[in-house]
Amino acid sequence: MQALADPPIQRRRSHHPVSEAAVARGSDEVRQAYALLHHNSHFRSGSHGITIHHVDQKLELHGSVTSFYLKQVLQETLRPLGVQIVNRVVVA
């Protein structure tokens, strides 16, 4: 069985100056977020199309899901990270 590759880490530029430590912490939070998604049965396949960006000390979620239930499951799956989540996922 082939192992799933981790999705690329995506960061958006902020208009606020950010230290390298904050960038590293943001990258780590994005990696942890993808790991949590991988452990959730709804998002485990990796074909969910959800992207996660670290912006201004928050995690922004982008993509689309098929129901409001999945949008909420996505957000609750990432809640243990302890960072603010901006859920921009569209229900389509």
C-alpha positions in Angstrom: 0.0 0.0 0.0 1.4 3.4 -1.0 1.8 6.0 1.7 0.1 9.4 1.2 2.5 12.3 0.7 2.0 15.3 2.9 0.4 18.3 1.1 2.6 21.2 0.4 2.7 23.9 3.1 1.1 27.0 1.9 1.6 30.4 3.5 0.1 33.8 2.4 2.0 37.0 2.8 0.8 39.2 5.6 1.2 43.0 5.7 2.6 42.6 9.2 6.2 42.0 9.9 6.7 38.4 11.1 9.7 36.8 12.8 11.2 33.6 11.4 10.2 31.9 14.7 6.5 32.8 14.0 6.8 31.5 10.4 8.3 28.2 11.6 5.5 27.9 14.2 3.0 28.6 11.5 4.5 26.0 9.3 4.3 23.5 12.1 0.7 24.4 12.8 -0.2 23.8 9.1 1.6 20.4 9.2 -0.2 19.5 12.4 -3.5 20.5 10.9 -3.0 18.3 7.8 -2.0 15.4 10.2 -5.3 15.9 12.1 -7.2 15.8 8.9 -5.4 12.6 7.8 -6.6 11.0 11.0 -10.3 11.9 10.5 -12.3 9.3 8.5 -14.1 12.1 6.5 -10.9 13.6 5.2 -8.4 10.7 5.4 -8.3 10.0 1.6 -6.5 13.2 0.9 -8.8 13.9 -2.0 -10.8 16.4 -0.1 -9.2 19.4 -1.8 -9.0 21.4 1.5 -6.1 23.8 1.7 -4.8 25.4 4.9 -2.9 28.7 5.1 -1.3 30.3 8.1 -2.2 34.0 8.1 -1.8 36.5 10.9 -1.5 33.8 13.6 -4.7 32.1 12.3 -5.4 29.1 10.2 -7.5 29.8 7.1 -9.3 26.9 5.6 -10.1 26.9 1.9 -11.8 24.5 -0.5 -15.3 23.0 -0.8 -17.2 20.2 0.9 -20.6 18.6 0.1 -22.4 19.6 3.3 -22.5 22.0 6.2 -22.0 19.0 8.4 -18.6 18.3 6.8 -17.7 22.0 7.1 -18.3 21.8 10.8 -16.5 18.5 11.2 -13.5 20.0 9.4 -13.4 23.0 11.8 -13.9 20.8 14.9 -11.2 18.4 13.8 -8.7 21.3 13.9 -9.9 22.9 17.2 -7.4 20.9 19.4 -4.6 23.0 17.8 -5.6 25.9 19.9 -5.4 28.5 17.2 -8.1 30.7 15.7 -9.6 29.1 12.7 -11.1 31.1 9.8 -13.3 28.6 7.9 -13.7 29.9 4.3 -14.7 26.5 3.0 -17.7 26.6 0.6 -20.5 24.1 0.7 -21.1 23.0 -2.9 
